[in-house]
Amino acid sequence: MNPVAPPSLGDRYRPLTIDRRTNAAGRAVLRARGEVVHGCDGILAEALARLPARTGRVELDMAGVTFMDTAGRQFLATLCDYGRRHVVPVSATNWHGQPRRILELIGLDTTDPLRPKDTEPPAPPPAPLPSAVALERAEQLHELREEIEHLRRAIASRPVIDQARGVLMATHACTSDEAWHILREASQLSNTKLHTVAAAITSGAESDGPPPPEDVRAALRRALARRGR
């Protein structure tokens, strides 16, 4: 029986399968089909462990692989490790589509990423590439953090805004809803943040508090005039 990767939660996921063929000369061909994702290195390790002891060469045919994420790095490392431990040549060929593009992005030989380079020193292992799912989750996390920060600011500024509404209601005999619109108009007319306008009104209402800045006072007068106050 050929080893099969565990089923995925995604509807379009194609589990990895690996077929084995060996000949009398000791050449083993492993044909991979499906998607190379997390955990598939174990599938390859199991297929390699079942090869005959007389195996003298292993060729991994990747023609049937349609998708590969950062797990491909460990997948190839598993094949390399088998070659070192058993002192046999190994190769991974027939790359195409998205897996081939991954090899191009990380600077590996798309003909055979395991082929040794005679004239160049070995390249350092490539850094893991973020998958599309990881990038999407990072963007969602960033948006969520921004939303939380906005909520924190709103919660922190709410008490002073409510106090400013109370000052306007007591001073100009307006309703709570009217006071809210006056604050908003004053903020827009003076090009000043709502929280700053509210803080200036609240501070100015205290016995020894400083009056609001002139631009805020002018904007308040205009906003009050529009409301007939």
C-alpha positions as a Markdown table, in Angstrom:
| # | Residue | x | y | z |
|---|---|---|---|---|
| 1 | Met | 0.0 | 0.0 | 0.0 |
| 2 | Asn | 1.3 | 3.5 | -0.9 |
| 3 | Pro | 1.5 | 6.0 | 2.0 |
| 4 | Val | -1.1 | 8.8 | 1.9 |
| 5 | Ala | -1.0 | 12.1 | 3.7 |
| 6 | Pro | -3.8 | 12.9 | 6.2 |
| 7 | Pro | -6.9 | 14.5 | 4.6 |
| 8 | Ser | -7.1 | 18.3 | 4.7 |
| 9 | Leu | -9.9 | 20.5 | 5.9 |
| 10 | Gly | -9.8 | 22.4 | 2.5 |
| 11 | Asp | -12.2 | 21.1 | -0.1 |
| 12 | Arg | -9.6 | 21.5 | -2.9 |
| 13 | Tyr | -6.7 | 19.7 | -1.1 |
| 14 | Arg | -5.2 | 16.8 | -2.9 |
| 15 | Pro | -3.5 | 14.4 | -0.5 |
| 16 | Leu | 0.1 | 13.4 | -1.4 |
| 17 | Thr | 0.7 | 9.9 | -2.6 |
| 18 | Ile | 4.0 | 8.3 | -3.6 |
| 19 | Asp | 4.3 | 5.3 | -6.0 |
| 20 | Arg | 7.5 | 3.2 | -5.9 |
| 21 | Arg | 9.2 | 1.4 | -8.8 |
| 22 | Thr | 12.5 | -0.4 | -8.6 |
| 23 | Asn | 14.5 | -2.3 | -11.2 |
| 24 | Ala | 17.1 | -5.0 | -11.1 |
| 25 | Ala | 19.9 | -2.5 | -11.4 |
| 26 | Gly | 18.9 | -1.0 | -8.0 |
| 27 | Arg | 17.3 | 2.2 | -9.5 |
| 28 | Ala | 14.3 | 3.4 | -7.6 |
| 29 | Val | 11.8 | 5.9 | -9.0 |
| 30 | Leu | 9.3 | 7.5 | -6.6 |
| 31 | Arg | 6.4 | 9.3 | -8.3 |
| 32 | Ala | 4.8 | 11.9 | -6.2 |
| 33 | Arg | 1.2 | 13.1 | -6.8 |
| 34 | Gly | -0.9 | 15.7 | -5.1 |
| 35 | Glu | 0.2 | 18.6 | -2.8 |
| 36 | Val | 3.3 | 18.9 | -0.7 |
| 37 | Val | 2.3 | 20.5 | 2.6 |
| 38 | His | 3.1 | 20.2 | 6.3 |
| 39 | Gly | 3.6 | 16.6 | 7.3 |
| 40 | Cys | 4.4 | 15.3 | 3.8 |
| 41 | Asp | 8.0 | 14.8 | 4.6 |
| 42 | Gly | 6.8 | 11.9 | 6.8 |
| 43 | Ile | 5.1 | 10.4 | 3.8 |
| 44 | Leu | 8.3 | 10.6 | 1.8 |
| 45 | Ala | 10.3 | 9.1 | 4.7 |
| 46 | Glu | 8.0 | 6.2 | 4.9 |
| 47 | Ala | 8.3 | 5.5 | 1.1 |
| 48 | Leu | 12.1 | 5.7 | 1.3 |
| 49 | Ala | 12.1 | 3.3 | 4.3 |
| 50 | Arg | 10.3 | 0.7 | 2.2 |
| 51 | Leu | 12.9 | 0.7 | -0.6 |
| 52 | Pro | 15.0 | -2.5 | -0.9 |
| 53 | Ala | 18.4 | -2.6 | 0.8 |
| 54 | Arg | 20.1 | -3.0 | -2.7 |
| 55 | Thr | 18.8 | 0.3 | -3.9 |
| 56 | Gly | 21.7 | 2.2 | -5.5 |
| 57 | Arg | 19.9 | 5.3 | -6.8 |
| 58 | Val | 16.7 | 7.2 | -5.9 |
| 59 | Glu | 14.9 | 9.5 | -8.4 |
| 60 | Leu | 11.9 | 11.5 | -7.2 |
| 61 | Asp | 9.5 | 12.4 | -10.0 |
| 62 | Met | 7.6 | 15.6 | -9.1 |
| 63 | Ala | 5.5 | 15.8 | -12.3 |
| 64 | Gly | 2.3 | 14.9 | -10.5 |
| 65 | Val | 2.8 | 17.5 | -7.7 |
| 66 | Thr | 0.4 | 20.5 | -8.3 |
| 67 | Phe | 1.1 | 22.6 | -5.2 |
| 68 | Met | 4.0 | 23.1 | -2.7 |
| 69 | Asp | 4.3 | 25.5 | 0.2 |
| 70 | Thr | 7.2 | 26.1 | 2.6 |
| 71 | Ala | 7.0 | 22.4 | 3.6 |
| 72 | Gly | 8.8 | 21.6 | 0.4 |
| 73 | Arg | 12.0 | 22.6 | 2.0 |
| 74 | Gln | 11.8 | 19.8 | 4.6 |
| 75 | Phe | 10.5 | 17.5 | 2.0 |
| 76 | Leu | 13.7 | 17.8 | -0.1 |
| 77 | Ala | 15.8 | 17.7 | 3.1 |
| 78 | Thr | 14.3 | 14.3 | 3.8 |
| 79 | Leu | 15.4 | 13.0 | 0.4 |
| 80 | Cys | 18.9 | 14.5 | 0.9 |
| 81 | Asp | 19.2 | 12.9 | 4.3 |
| 82 | Tyr | 18.4 | 9.5 | 2.9 |
| 83 | Gly | 21.1 | 9.9 | 0.2 |
| 84 | Arg | 23.7 | 10.9 | 2.8 |
| 85 | Arg | 22.9 | 8.0 | 5.2 |
| 86 | His | 22.8 | 5.3 | 2.5 |
| 87 | Val | 25.5 | 6.9 | 0.3 |
| 88 | Val | 23.4 | 6.8 | -2.8 |
| 89 | Pro | 22.7 | 9.5 | -5.4 |
| 90 | Val | 19.3 | 11.2 | -5.2 |
| 91 | Ser | 17.5 | 13.6 | -7.5 |
| 92 | Ala | 14.2 | 15.4 | -7.7 |
| 93 | Thr | 13.1 | 16.2 | -11.3 |
| 94 | Asn | 10.2 | 17.1 | -13.5 |
| 95 | Trp | 9.1 | 20.3 | -11.7 |
| 96 | His | 6.4 | 22.4 | -13.3 |
| 97 | Gly | 3.6 | 24.9 | -12.4 |
| 98 | Gln | 3.5 | 26.4 | -8.9 |
| 99 | Pro | 6.1 | 24.1 | -7.4 |
| 100 | Arg | 8.6 | 25.1 | -10.1 |
| 101 | Arg | 7.8 | 28.8 | -9.4 |
| 102 | Ile | 8.6 | 28.2 | -5.7 |
| 103 | Leu | 12.0 | 26.8 | -6.7 |
| 104 | Glu | 12.7 | 29.9 | -8.8 |
| 105 | Leu | 11.7 | 32.3 | -6.0 |
| 106 | Ile | 14.1 | 30.7 | -3.6 |
| 107 | Gly | 16.9 | 30.4 | -6.2 |
| 108 | Leu | 17.1 | 26.6 | -6.6 |
| 109 | Asp | 17.8 | 24.7 | -9.8 |
| 110 | Thr | 14.4 | 24.0 | -11.4 |
| 111 | Thr | 15.9 | 21.0 | -13.3 |
| 112 | Asp | 17.0 | 19.3 | -10.1 |
| 113 | Pro | 17.3 | 21.3 | -6.9 |
| 114 | Leu | 19.4 | 18.5 | -5.3 |
| 115 | Arg | 22.0 | 18.5 | -8.0 |
| 116 | Pro | 25.4 | 19.5 | -6.5 |
| 117 | Lys | 27.2 | 22.5 | -7.9 |
| 118 | Asp | 30.8 | 21.7 | -8.7 |
| 119 | Thr | 32.1 | 25.3 | -9.1 |
| 120 | Glu | 30.0 | 27.2 | -6.5 |
| 121 | Pro | 30.0 | 26.9 | -2.7 |
| 122 | Pro | 26.9 | 25.5 | -1.3 |
| 123 | Ala | 24.2 | 28.1 | -0.8 |
| 124 | Pro | 22.8 | 28.7 | 2.7 |
| 125 | Pro | 19.4 | 27.1 | 3.2 |
| 126 | Pro | 16.6 | 29.4 | 1.9 |
| 127 | Ala | 14.5 | 31.2 | 4.4 |
| 128 | Pro | 10.9 | 29.8 | 4.8 |
| 129 | Leu | 8.5 | 31.5 | 2.4 |
| 130 | Pro | 5.2 | 32.8 | 3.8 |
| 131 | Ser | 2.3 | 30.9 | 2.4 |
| 132 | Ala | -0.8 | 32.7 | 1.0 |
| 133 | Val | -2.7 | 31.6 | 4.1 |
| 134 | Ala | -0.1 | 33.0 | 6.4 |
| 135 | Leu | 0.0 | 36.4 | 4.5 |
| 136 | Glu | -3.8 | 36.6 | 4.6 |
| 137 | Arg | -3.9 | 35.9 | 8.4 |
| 138 | Ala | -1.1 | 38.5 | 9.0 |
| 139 | Glu | -3.2 | 41.1 | 7.1 |
| 140 | Gln | -6.3 | 40.2 | 9.1 |
| 141 | Leu | -4.4 | 40.4 | 12.4 |
| 142 | His | -3.1 | 43.8 | 11.4 |
| 143 | Glu | -6.6 | 45.1 | 10.6 |
| 144 | Leu | -7.9 | 43.6 | 13.9 |
| 145 | Arg | -5.2 | 45.4 | 15.9 |
| 146 | Glu | -6.0 | 48.7 | 14.2 |
| 147 | Glu | -9.7 | 48.2 | 15.0 |
| 148 | Ile | -8.9 | 47.5 | 18.6 |
| 149 | Glu | -6.7 | 50.6 | 18.8 |
| 150 | His | -9.5 | 52.7 | 17.4 |
| 151 | Leu | -11.9 | 51.3 | 20.0 |
| 152 | Arg | -9.4 | 52.0 | 22.8 |
| 153 | Arg | -9.1 | 55.6 | 21.7 |
| 154 | Ala | -12.9 | 55.9 | 21.5 |
| 155 | Ile | -13.4 | 54.4 | 25.0 |
| 156 | Ala | -10.7 | 56.7 | 26.4 |
| 157 | Ser | -12.2 | 59.8 | 24.9 |
| 158 | Arg | -15.8 | 59.1 | 25.7 |
| 159 | Pro | -15.9 | 60.5 | 29.3 |
| 160 | Val | -14.5 | 63.9 | 28.3 |
| 161 | Ile | -16.9 | 64.1 | 25.3 |
| 162 | Asp | -19.8 | 63.3 | 27.6 |
| 163 | Gln | -18.6 | 66.0 | 30.0 |
| 164 | Ala | -18.4 | 68.6 | 27.2 |
| 165 | Arg | -21.9 | 67.7 | 26.1 |
| 166 | Gly | -23.1 | 68.3 | 29.7 |
| 167 | Val | -21.3 | 71.7 | 29.7 |
| 168 | Leu | -23.0 | 72.7 | 26.5 |
| 169 | Met | -26.4 | 71.5 | 27.7 |
| 170 | Ala | -26.1 | 73.5 | 30.9 |
| 171 | Thr | -24.7 | 76.7 | 29.3 |
| 172 | His | -26.8 | 76.9 | 26.2 |
| 173 | Ala | -30.0 | 75.0 | 27.2 |
| 174 | Cys | -29.7 | 72.5 | 24.4 |
| 175 | Thr | -30.5 | 68.8 | 24.3 |
| 176 | Ser | -27.9 | 66.0 | 24.5 |
| 177 | Asp | -28.4 | 65.3 | 20.8 |
| 178 | Glu | -28.0 | 69.0 | 19.9 |
| 179 | Ala | -24.8 | 69.2 | 22.1 |
| 180 | Trp | -23.3 | 66.3 | 20.2 |
| 181 | His | -23.9 | 67.9 | 16.8 |
| 182 | Ile | -22.5 | 71.2 | 18.1 |
| 183 | Leu | -19.3 | 69.4 | 19.2 |
| 184 | Arg | -19.0 | 67.7 | 15.8 |
| 185 | Glu | -19.5 | 70.9 | 13.9 |
| 186 | Ala | -17.0 | 72.7 | 16.0 |
| 187 | Ser | -14.5 | 70.0 | 15.4 |
| 188 | Gln | -15.0 | 70.1 | 11.6 |
| 189 | Leu | -15.0 | 73.9 | 11.4 |
| 190 | Ser | -11.8 | 74.3 | 13.4 |
| 191 | Asn | -10.2 | 71.2 | 11.9 |
| 192 | Thr | -9.6 | 69.9 | 15.4 |
| 193 | Lys | -10.1 | 66.4 | 16.8 |
| 194 | Leu | -13.4 | 65.9 | 18.6 |
| 195 | His | -11.6 | 64.8 | 21.7 |
| 196 | Thr | -9.5 | 68.0 | 21.7 |
| 197 | Val | -12.5 | 70.3 | 21.3 |
| 198 | Ala | -14.3 | 68.5 | 24.1 |
| 199 | Ala | -11.3 | 68.7 | 26.4 |
| 200 | Ala | -11.0 | 72.4 | 25.7 |
| 201 | Ile | -14.7 | 73.0 | 26.6 |
| 202 | Thr | -14.4 | 70.9 | 29.8 |
| 203 | Ser | -11.3 | 72.7 | 30.9 |
| 204 | Gly | -12.7 | 76.1 | 30.2 |
| 205 | Ala | -15.8 | 75.4 | 32.3 |
| 206 | Glu | -13.7 | 75.0 | 35.4 |
| 207 | Ser | -13.3 | 78.1 | 37.7 |
| 208 | Asp | -9.6 | 78.4 | 37.1 |
| 209 | Gly | -9.4 | 76.6 | 33.8 |
| 210 | Pro | -8.0 | 78.2 | 30.6 |
| 211 | Pro | -10.4 | 79.3 | 27.9 |
| 212 | Pro | -10.5 | 77.2 | 24.7 |
| 213 | Pro | -8.2 | 78.3 | 21.9 |
| 214 | Glu | -9.5 | 81.1 | 19.6 |
| 215 | Asp | -10.1 | 78.9 | 16.6 |
| 216 | Val | -12.1 | 76.5 | 18.8 |
| 217 | Arg | -14.1 | 79.3 | 20.3 |
| 218 | Ala | -14.8 | 80.7 | 16.8 |
| 219 | Ala | -15.9 | 77.3 | 15.6 |
| 220 | Leu | -18.2 | 76.9 | 18.7 |
| 221 | Arg | -19.8 | 80.3 | 18.1 |
| 222 | Arg | -20.6 | 79.3 | 14.5 |
| 223 | Ala | -21.9 | 75.9 | 15.4 |
| 224 | Leu | -24.1 | 77.4 | 18.1 |
| 225 | Ala | -25.4 | 80.0 | 15.7 |
| 226 | Arg | -26.4 | 77.4 | 13.2 |
| 227 | Arg | -28.4 | 75.7 | 16.0 |
| 228 | Gly | -30.0 | 79.0 | 17.0 |
| 229 | Arg | -28.1 | 79.1 | 20.4 |
